[in-house]
Amino acid sequence: MTASRAHETVLSFAYPSERRARLVADALAPEVGEIDGARSAATVSRDGDAVRVRVAADDLVALRAGINSWSRLVEVAERVGTRRGRE
């Protein structure tokens, strides 16, 4: 991700265990770089029991779109992990 983007935010998601956070982060990892657009990009990192998604964009419309996309991806990763009994 380039540092020259005008706007950025960090979404932080805390989980009850480091294992759960790792499962979510691992599920998100393949999407990094795949859904970036010309006006936005994202990175995913994990620190213990927290997953952080950093979204950077050239403008506020692209930032909002990136936030919405990554929030949905996190939600799906959480649901899939829970349904498989991987809590």
Biopython code that builds the backbone (N, CA, C, O; Angstrom):
import numpy as np
from Bio.PDB.StructureBuilder import StructureBuilder

atoms = [
    (1, "MET", "N", (0.862, -1.167, 0.000)),
    (1, "MET", "CA", (0.000, 0.000, 0.000)),
    (1, "MET", "C", (0.904, 1.224, 0.000)),
    (1, "MET", "O", (1.921, 1.270, 0.692)),
    (2, "THR", "N", (0.509, 2.209, -0.790)),
    (2, "THR", "CA", (1.325, 3.419, -0.862)),
    (2, "THR", "C", (1.014, 4.341, 0.304)),
    (2, "THR", "O", (-0.110, 4.385, 0.804)),
    (3, "ALA", "N", (2.038, 5.077, 0.726)),
    (3, "ALA", "CA", (1.869, 5.996, 1.846)),
    (3, "ALA", "C", (1.321, 7.337, 1.392)),
    (3, "ALA", "O", (1.075, 8.211, 2.223)),
    (4, "SER", "N", (1.126, 7.520, 0.104)),
    (4, "SER", "CA", (0.723, 8.818, -0.419)),
    (4, "SER", "C", (-0.792, 9.014, -0.492)),
    (4, "SER", "O", (-1.248, 10.007, -1.059)),
    (5, "ARG", "N", (-1.557, 8.124, 0.049)),
    (5, "ARG", "CA", (-3.016, 8.262, 0.047)),
    (5, "ARG", "C", (-3.426, 9.381, 1.001)),
    (5, "ARG", "O", (-2.834, 9.538, 2.069)),
    (6, "ALA", "N", (-4.427, 10.148, 0.623)),
    (6, "ALA", "CA", (-4.830, 11.327, 1.396)),
    (6, "ALA", "C", (-5.593, 10.984, 2.679)),
    (6, "ALA", "O", (-5.539, 11.735, 3.652)),
    (7, "HIS", "N", (-6.297, 9.861, 2.682)),
    (7, "HIS", "CA", (-7.153, 9.505, 3.817)),
    (7, "HIS", "C", (-6.886, 8.061, 4.224)),
    (7, "HIS", "O", (-6.593, 7.208, 3.386)),
    (8, "GLU", "N", (-6.991, 7.803, 5.520)),
    (8, "GLU", "CA", (-6.850, 6.427, 5.976)),
    (8, "GLU", "C", (-7.563, 6.229, 7.307)),
    (8, "GLU", "O", (-7.821, 7.175, 8.051)),
    (9, "THR", "N", (-7.870, 4.967, 7.577)),
    (9, "THR", "CA", (-8.452, 4.590, 8.855)),
    (9, "THR", "C", (-7.966, 3.192, 9.202)),
    (9, "THR", "O", (-7.529, 2.439, 8.331)),
    (10, "VAL", "N", (-8.046, 2.856, 10.474)),
    (10, "VAL", "CA", (-7.706, 1.514, 10.930)),
    (10, "VAL", "C", (-8.923, 0.939, 11.640)),
    (10, "VAL", "O", (-9.437, 1.517, 12.598)),
    (11, "LEU", "N", (-9.367, -0.201, 11.156)),
    (11, "LEU", "CA", (-10.469, -0.933, 11.782)),
    (11, "LEU", "C", (-9.833, -1.989, 12.677)),
    (11, "LEU", "O", (-8.993, -2.763, 12.218)),
    (12, "SER", "N", (-10.218, -2.030, 13.930)),
    (12, "SER", "CA", (-9.639, -2.977, 14.872)),
    (12, "SER", "C", (-10.733, -3.889, 15.415)),
    (12, "SER", "O", (-11.783, -3.421, 15.858)),
    (13, "PHE", "N", (-10.478, -5.186, 15.376)),
    (13, "PHE", "CA", (-11.452, -6.182, 15.824)),
    (13, "PHE", "C", (-10.794, -7.058, 16.883)),
    (13, "PHE", "O", (-9.793, -7.720, 16.609)),
    (14, "ALA", "N", (-11.349, -7.067, 18.087)),
    (14, "ALA", "CA", (-10.810, -7.867, 19.191)),
    (14, "ALA", "C", (-11.582, -9.185, 19.289)),
    (14, "ALA", "O", (-12.797, -9.223, 19.090)),
    (15, "TYR", "N", (-10.856, -10.262, 19.597)),
    (15, "TYR", "CA", (-11.459, -11.593, 19.692)),
    (15, "TYR", "C", (-11.159, -12.207, 21.052)),
    (15, "TYR", "O", (-10.234, -11.778, 21.741)),
    (16, "PRO", "N", (-11.940, -13.211, 21.439)),
    (16, "PRO", "CA", (-11.755, -13.801, 22.765)),
    (16, "PRO", "C", (-10.450, -14.580, 22.908)),
    (16, "PRO", "O", (-10.031, -14.882, 24.026)),
    (17, "SER", "N", (-9.806, -14.908, 21.792)),
    (17, "SER", "CA", (-8.546, -15.650, 21.876)),
    (17, "SER", "C", (-7.643, -15.281, 20.698)),
    (17, "SER", "O", (-8.102, -14.789, 19.667)),
    (18, "GLU", "N", (-6.375, -15.530, 20.879)),
    (18, "GLU", "CA", (-5.411, -15.302, 19.805)),
    (18, "GLU", "C", (-5.676, -16.255, 18.637)),
    (18, "GLU", "O", (-5.503, -15.891, 17.474)),
    (19, "ARG", "N", (-6.091, -17.461, 18.959)),
    (19, "ARG", "CA", (-6.397, -18.454, 17.918)),
    (19, "ARG", "C", (-7.517, -17.963, 17.010)),
    (19, "ARG", "O", (-7.437, -18.081, 15.787)),
    (20, "ARG", "N", (-8.556, -17.412, 17.620)),
    (20, "ARG", "CA", (-9.698, -16.897, 16.843)),
    (20, "ARG", "C", (-9.248, -15.740, 15.953)),
    (20, "ARG", "O", (-9.642, -15.664, 14.789)),
    (21, "ALA", "N", (-8.436, -14.853, 16.487)),
    (21, "ALA", "CA", (-7.928, -13.729, 15.698)),
    (21, "ALA", "C", (-7.084, -14.227, 14.525)),
    (21, "ALA", "O", (-7.158, -13.688, 13.421)),
    (22, "ARG", "N", (-6.284, -15.257, 14.778)),
    (22, "ARG", "CA", (-5.456, -15.825, 13.711)),
    (22, "ARG", "C", (-6.316, -16.408, 12.607)),
    (22, "ARG", "O", (-6.013, -16.227, 11.427)),
    (23, "LEU", "N", (-7.387, -17.106, 12.971)),
    (23, "LEU", "CA", (-8.287, -17.674, 11.963)),
    (23, "LEU", "C", (-8.891, -16.587, 11.077)),
    (23, "LEU", "O", (-8.947, -16.734, 9.856)),
    (24, "VAL", "N", (-9.340, -15.501, 11.696)),
    (24, "VAL", "CA", (-9.945, -14.404, 10.927)),
    (24, "VAL", "C", (-8.889, -13.745, 10.044)),
    (24, "VAL", "O", (-9.139, -13.509, 8.861)),
    (25, "ALA", "N", (-7.726, -13.446, 10.593)),
    (25, "ALA", "CA", (-6.662, -12.805, 9.811)),
    (25, "ALA", "C", (-6.228, -13.688, 8.642)),
    (25, "ALA", "O", (-6.005, -13.195, 7.537)),
    (26, "ASP", "N", (-6.110, -14.981, 8.887)),
    (26, "ASP", "CA", (-5.724, -15.904, 7.814)),
    (26, "ASP", "C", (-6.782, -15.963, 6.718)),
    (26, "ASP", "O", (-6.451, -16.099, 5.540)),
    (27, "ALA", "N", (-8.047, -15.862, 7.100)),
    (27, "ALA", "CA", (-9.124, -15.864, 6.113)),
    (27, "ALA", "C", (-9.110, -14.587, 5.272)),
    (27, "ALA", "O", (-9.471, -14.613, 4.096)),
    (28, "LEU", "N", (-8.697, -13.482, 5.867)),
    (28, "LEU", "CA", (-8.664, -12.204, 5.149)),
    (28, "LEU", "C", (-7.434, -12.055, 4.260)),
    (28, "LEU", "O", (-7.482, -11.344, 3.256)),
    (29, "ALA", "N", (-6.346, -12.707, 4.610)),
    (29, "ALA", "CA", (-5.066, -12.512, 3.924)),
    (29, "ALA", "C", (-5.136, -12.639, 2.398)),
    (29, "ALA", "O", (-4.530, -11.820, 1.707)),
    (30, "PRO", "N", (-5.844, -13.625, 1.843)),
    (30, "PRO", "CA", (-5.876, -13.733, 0.376)),
    (30, "PRO", "C", (-6.543, -12.543, -0.320)),
    (30, "PRO", "O", (-6.318, -12.313, -1.508)),
    (31, "GLU", "N", (-7.350, -11.799, 0.406)),
    (31, "GLU", "CA", (-8.059, -10.666, -0.195)),
    (31, "GLU", "C", (-7.194, -9.418, -0.322)),
    (31, "GLU", "O", (-7.494, -8.535, -1.125)),
    (32, "VAL", "N", (-6.121, -9.338, 0.466)),
    (32, "VAL", "CA", (-5.247, -8.162, 0.432)),
    (32, "VAL", "C", (-4.615, -8.070, -0.958)),
    (32, "VAL", "O", (-4.004, -9.025, -1.437)),
    (33, "GLY", "N", (-4.769, -6.935, -1.584)),
    (33, "GLY", "CA", (-4.239, -6.733, -2.923)),
    (33, "GLY", "C", (-5.185, -7.156, -4.030)),
    (33, "GLY", "O", (-5.100, -6.655, -5.151)),
    (34, "GLU", "N", (-6.092, -8.083, -3.718)),
    (34, "GLU", "CA", (-7.027, -8.572, -4.732)),
    (34, "GLU", "C", (-8.192, -7.623, -4.951)),
    (34, "GLU", "O", (-8.686, -7.499, -6.071)),
    (35, "ILE", "N", (-8.639, -6.948, -3.894)),
    (35, "ILE", "CA", (-9.805, -6.077, -4.051)),
    (35, "ILE", "C", (-9.431, -4.599, -4.010)),
    (35, "ILE", "O", (-10.305, -3.732, -4.003)),
    (36, "ASP", "N", (-8.126, -4.313, -3.984)),
    (36, "ASP", "CA", (-7.703, -2.914, -4.032)),
    (36, "ASP", "C", (-8.133, -2.304, -5.362)),
    (36, "ASP", "O", (-8.143, -2.968, -6.398)),
    (37, "GLY", "N", (-8.480, -1.042, -5.305)),
    (37, "GLY", "CA", (-8.844, -0.323, -6.511)),
    (37, "GLY", "C", (-7.785, 0.706, -6.843)),
    (37, "GLY", "O", (-6.761, 0.809, -6.168)),
    (38, "ALA", "N", (-8.042, 1.458, -7.882)),
    (38, "ALA", "CA", (-7.105, 2.511, -8.267)),
    (38, "ALA", "C", (-7.043, 3.606, -7.208)),
    (38, "ALA", "O", (-6.044, 4.316, -7.096)),
    (39, "ARG", "N", (-8.125, 3.740, -6.426)),
    (39, "ARG", "CA", (-8.205, 4.836, -5.457)),
    (39, "ARG", "C", (-8.076, 4.402, -4.011)),
    (39, "ARG", "O", (-8.105, 5.249, -3.118)),
    (40, "SER", "N", (-7.934, 3.102, -3.749)),
    (40, "SER", "CA", (-7.812, 2.653, -2.363)),
    (40, "SER", "C", (-7.020, 1.360, -2.270)),
    (40, "SER", "O", (-6.856, 0.637, -3.252)),
    (41, "ALA", "N", (-6.528, 1.083, -1.053)),
    (41, "ALA", "CA", (-5.769, -0.139, -0.787)),
    (41, "ALA", "C", (-5.909, -0.456, 0.695)),
    (41, "ALA", "O", (-6.288, 0.401, 1.494)),
    (42, "ALA", "N", (-5.595, -1.710, 1.053)),
    (42, "ALA", "CA", (-5.731, -2.122, 2.452)),
    (42, "ALA", "C", (-4.642, -3.107, 2.831)),
    (42, "ALA", "O", (-4.071, -3.789, 1.980)),
    (43, "THR", "N", (-4.366, -3.167, 4.123)),
    (43, "THR", "CA", (-3.475, -4.179, 4.685)),
    (43, "THR", "C", (-4.173, -4.806, 5.886)),
    (43, "THR", "O", (-5.037, -4.187, 6.507)),
    (44, "VAL", "N", (-3.795, -6.032, 6.205)),
    (44, "VAL", "CA", (-4.348, -6.738, 7.364)),
    (44, "VAL", "C", (-3.184, -7.168, 8.243)),
    (44, "VAL", "O", (-2.188, -7.698, 7.750)),
    (45, "SER", "N", (-3.313, -6.938, 9.555)),
    (45, "SER", "CA", (-2.300, -7.390, 10.496)),
    (45, "SER", "C", (-2.988, -7.943, 11.737)),
    (45, "SER", "O", (-4.156, -7.661, 12.006)),
    (46, "ARG", "N", (-2.228, -8.739, 12.483)),
    (46, "ARG", "CA", (-2.758, -9.299, 13.719)),
    (46, "ARG", "C", (-1.762, -9.048, 14.822)),
    (46, "ARG", "O", (-0.556, -9.202, 14.630)),
    (47, "ASP", "N", (-2.263, -8.662, 15.980)),
    (47, "ASP", "CA", (-1.434, -8.466, 17.164)),
    (47, "ASP", "C", (-2.138, -9.152, 18.320)),
    (47, "ASP", "O", (-3.069, -8.602, 18.910)),
    (48, "GLY", "N", (-1.692, -10.348, 18.637)),
    (48, "GLY", "CA", (-2.331, -11.111, 19.702)),
    (48, "GLY", "C", (-3.758, -11.462, 19.348)),
    (48, "GLY", "O", (-4.008, -12.141, 18.352)),
    (49, "ASP", "N", (-4.703, -10.999, 20.162)),
    (49, "ASP", "CA", (-6.107, -11.338, 19.931)),
    (49, "ASP", "C", (-6.852, -10.268, 19.138)),
    (49, "ASP", "O", (-8.082, -10.239, 19.147)),
    (50, "ALA", "N", (-6.126, -9.393, 18.457)),
    (50, "ALA", "CA", (-6.749, -8.326, 17.669)),
    (50, "ALA", "C", (-6.314, -8.408, 16.212)),
    (50, "ALA", "O", (-5.159, -8.700, 15.902)),
    (51, "VAL", "N", (-7.270, -8.143, 15.328)),
    (51, "VAL", "CA", (-6.998, -8.047, 13.894)),
    (51, "VAL", "C", (-7.222, -6.600, 13.504)),
    (51, "VAL", "O", (-8.218, -5.985, 13.886)),
    (52, "ARG", "N", (-6.279, -6.061, 12.733)),
    (52, "ARG", "CA", (-6.397, -4.671, 12.289)),
    (52, "ARG", "C", (-6.389, -4.620, 10.766)),
    (52, "ARG", "O", (-5.562, -5.249, 10.106)),
    (53, "VAL", "N", (-7.326, -3.858, 10.236)),
    (53, "VAL", "CA", (-7.403, -3.631, 8.794)),
    (53, "VAL", "C", (-7.166, -2.139, 8.571)),
    (53, "VAL", "O", (-7.942, -1.307, 9.040)),
    (54, "ARG", "N", (-6.107, -1.810, 7.863)),
    (54, "ARG", "CA", (-5.791, -0.424, 7.543)),
    (54, "ARG", "C", (-6.241, -0.162, 6.118)),
    (54, "ARG", "O", (-5.776, -0.813, 5.182)),
    (55, "VAL", "N", (-7.145, 0.794, 5.955)),
    (55, "VAL", "CA", (-7.669, 1.166, 4.648)),
    (55, "VAL", "C", (-7.189, 2.580, 4.340)),
    (55, "VAL", "O", (-7.372, 3.488, 5.150)),
    (56, "ALA", "N", (-6.581, 2.768, 3.182)),
    (56, "ALA", "CA", (-6.121, 4.084, 2.754)),
    (56, "ALA", "C", (-6.732, 4.379, 1.386)),
    (56, "ALA", "O", (-6.868, 3.488, 0.548)),
    (57, "ALA", "N", (-7.095, 5.639, 1.175)),
    (57, "ALA", "CA", (-7.770, 5.997, -0.073)),
    (57, "ALA", "C", (-7.424, 7.419, -0.496)),
    (57, "ALA", "O", (-7.004, 8.252, 0.307)),
    (58, "ASP", "N", (-7.614, 7.655, -1.769)),
    (58, "ASP", "CA", (-7.343, 8.980, -2.331)),
    (58, "ASP", "C", (-8.422, 9.993, -1.973)),
    (58, "ASP", "O", (-8.148, 11.191, -1.897)),
    (59, "ASP", "N", (-9.647, 9.519, -1.752)),
    (59, "ASP", "CA", (-10.750, 10.431, -1.444)),
    (59, "ASP", "C", (-11.704, 9.749, -0.469)),
    (59, "ASP", "O", (-11.617, 8.543, -0.239)),
    (60, "LEU", "N", (-12.603, 10.526, 0.094)),
    (60, "LEU", "CA", (-13.500, 10.003, 1.130)),
    (60, "LEU", "C", (-14.505, 8.989, 0.603)),
    (60, "LEU", "O", (-14.893, 8.075, 1.331)),
    (61, "VAL", "N", (-14.929, 9.128, -0.632)),
    (61, "VAL", "CA", (-15.865, 8.150, -1.210)),
    (61, "VAL", "C", (-15.186, 6.785, -1.309)),
    (61, "VAL", "O", (-15.777, 5.764, -0.958)),
    (62, "ALA", "N", (-13.953, 6.772, -1.785)),
    (62, "ALA", "CA", (-13.207, 5.515, -1.885)),
    (62, "ALA", "C", (-12.899, 4.946, -0.502)),
    (62, "ALA", "O", (-12.911, 3.729, -0.317)),
    (63, "LEU", "N", (-12.626, 5.811, 0.463)),
    (63, "LEU", "CA", (-12.380, 5.346, 1.830)),
    (63, "LEU", "C", (-13.619, 4.665, 2.394)),
    (63, "LEU", "O", (-13.528, 3.588, 2.984)),
    (64, "ARG", "N", (-14.764, 5.289, 2.216)),
    (64, "ARG", "CA", (-16.007, 4.690, 2.715)),
    (64, "ARG", "C", (-16.273, 3.347, 2.045)),
    (64, "ARG", "O", (-16.676, 2.394, 2.711)),
    (65, "ALA", "N", (-16.053, 3.262, 0.742)),
    (65, "ALA", "CA", (-16.254, 2.003, 0.025)),
    (65, "ALA", "C", (-15.302, 0.926, 0.550)),
    (65, "ALA", "O", (-15.698, -0.226, 0.726)),
    (66, "GLY", "N", (-14.054, 1.304, 0.797)),
    (66, "GLY", "CA", (-13.089, 0.351, 1.335)),
    (66, "GLY", "C", (-13.462, -0.118, 2.728)),
    (66, "GLY", "O", (-13.355, -1.306, 3.036)),
    (67, "ILE", "N", (-13.897, 0.800, 3.568)),
    (67, "ILE", "CA", (-14.334, 0.443, 4.925)),
    (67, "ILE", "C", (-15.507, -0.528, 4.860)),
    (67, "ILE", "O", (-15.525, -1.534, 5.569)),
    (68, "ASN", "N", (-16.480, -0.228, 4.016)),
    (68, "ASN", "CA", (-17.648, -1.110, 3.878)),
    (68, "ASN", "C", (-17.240, -2.496, 3.387)),
    (68, "ASN", "O", (-17.701, -3.505, 3.920)),
    (69, "SER", "N", (-16.381, -2.549, 2.377)),
    (69, "SER", "CA", (-15.948, -3.838, 1.824)),
    (69, "SER", "C", (-15.216, -4.676, 2.867)),
    (69, "SER", "O", (-15.521, -5.855, 3.046)),
    (70, "TRP", "N", (-14.253, -4.071, 3.551)),
    (70, "TRP", "CA", (-13.477, -4.819, 4.528)),
    (70, "TRP", "C", (-14.290, -5.193, 5.754)),
    (70, "TRP", "O", (-14.063, -6.252, 6.339)),
    (71, "SER", "N", (-15.225, -4.357, 6.153)),
    (71, "SER", "CA", (-16.111, -4.708, 7.273)),
    (71, "SER", "C", (-16.938, -5.937, 6.927)),
    (71, "SER", "O", (-17.117, -6.824, 7.763)),
    (72, "ARG", "N", (-17.441, -5.993, 5.702)),
    (72, "ARG", "CA", (-18.213, -7.169, 5.264)),
    (72, "ARG", "C", (-17.332, -8.409, 5.201)),
    (72, "ARG", "O", (-17.759, -9.492, 5.602)),
    (73, "LEU", "N", (-16.111, -8.265, 4.703)),
    (73, "LEU", "CA", (-15.204, -9.411, 4.638)),
    (73, "LEU", "C", (-14.885, -9.956, 6.033)),
    (73, "LEU", "O", (-14.840, -11.170, 6.231)),
    (74, "VAL", "N", (-14.669, -9.072, 6.982)),
    (74, "VAL", "CA", (-14.419, -9.509, 8.362)),
    (74, "VAL", "C", (-15.644, -10.232, 8.903)),
    (74, "VAL", "O", (-15.517, -11.280, 9.536)),
    (75, "GLU", "N", (-16.816, -9.686, 8.661)),
    (75, "GLU", "CA", (-18.056, -10.316, 9.130)),
    (75, "GLU", "C", (-18.202, -11.724, 8.559)),
    (75, "GLU", "O", (-18.571, -12.648, 9.284)),
    (76, "VAL", "N", (-17.922, -11.894, 7.283)),
    (76, "VAL", "CA", (-18.018, -13.214, 6.654)),
    (76, "VAL", "C", (-16.985, -14.162, 7.259)),
    (76, "VAL", "O", (-17.306, -15.313, 7.554)),
    (77, "ALA", "N", (-15.763, -13.699, 7.444)),
    (77, "ALA", "CA", (-14.721, -14.541, 8.038)),
    (77, "ALA", "C", (-15.116, -14.987, 9.442)),
    (77, "ALA", "O", (-14.872, -16.133, 9.821)),
    (78, "GLU", "N", (-15.719, -14.097, 10.210)),
    (78, "GLU", "CA", (-16.171, -14.448, 11.561)),
    (78, "GLU", "C", (-17.283, -15.487, 11.512)),
    (78, "GLU", "O", (-17.261, -16.450, 12.279)),
    (79, "ARG", "N", (-18.249, -15.306, 10.626)),
    (79, "ARG", "CA", (-19.376, -16.242, 10.532)),
    (79, "ARG", "C", (-18.928, -17.616, 10.081)),
    (79, "ARG", "O", (-19.361, -18.622, 10.642)),
    (80, "VAL", "N", (-18.071, -17.675, 9.081)),
    (80, "VAL", "CA", (-17.621, -18.957, 8.563)),
    (80, "VAL", "C", (-16.845, -19.714, 9.637)),
    (80, "VAL", "O", (-17.049, -20.915, 9.811)),
    (81, "GLY", "N", (-15.963, -19.030, 10.356)),
    (81, "GLY", "CA", (-15.210, -19.675, 11.423)),
    (81, "GLY", "C", (-16.098, -20.208, 12.526)),
    (81, "GLY", "O", (-15.834, -21.277, 13.077)),
    (82, "THR", "N", (-17.154, -19.470, 12.855)),
    (82, "THR", "CA", (-18.077, -19.887, 13.910)),
    (82, "THR", "C", (-18.895, -21.101, 13.466)),
    (82, "THR", "O", (-19.098, -22.029, 14.248)),
    (83, "ARG", "N", (-19.349, -21.100, 12.257)),
    (83, "ARG", "CA", (-20.175, -22.222, 11.752)),
    (83, "ARG", "C", (-19.393, -23.511, 11.652)),
    (83, "ARG", "O", (-19.963, -24.595, 11.769)),
    (84, "ARG", "N", (-18.103, -23.408, 11.438)),
    (84, "ARG", "CA", (-17.288, -24.612, 11.330)),
    (84, "ARG", "C", (-16.832, -25.115, 12.686)),
    (84, "ARG", "O", (-16.107, -26.106, 12.771)),
    (85, "GLY", "N", (-17.250, -24.440, 13.748)),
    (85, "GLY", "CA", (-16.853, -24.858, 15.081)),
    (85, "GLY", "C", (-15.393, -24.560, 15.366)),
    (85, "GLY", "O", (-14.752, -25.250, 16.158)),
    (86, "ARG", "N", (-14.868, -23.524, 14.714)),
    (86, "ARG", "CA", (-13.452, -23.199, 14.843)),
    (86, "ARG", "C", (-13.250, -22.038, 15.795)),
    (86, "ARG", "O", (-12.282, -21.291, 15.652)),
    (87, "GLU", "N", (-14.108, -21.872, 16.732)),
    (87, "GLU", "CA", (-14.064, -20.771, 17.713)),
    (87, "GLU", "C", (-12.863, -20.864, 18.588)),
    (87, "GLU", "O", (-12.671, -20.021, 19.464)),
]
sb = StructureBuilder()
sb.init_structure("model")
sb.init_model(0)
sb.init_chain("A")
sb.init_seg("    ")
for serial, (resi, resn, name, xyz) in enumerate(atoms, 1):
    if name == "N":
        sb.init_residue(resn, " ", resi, " ")
    sb.init_atom(name, np.array(xyz, "f"), 0.0, 1.0, " ", f" {name:<3s}", serial, name[0])
structure = sb.get_structure()
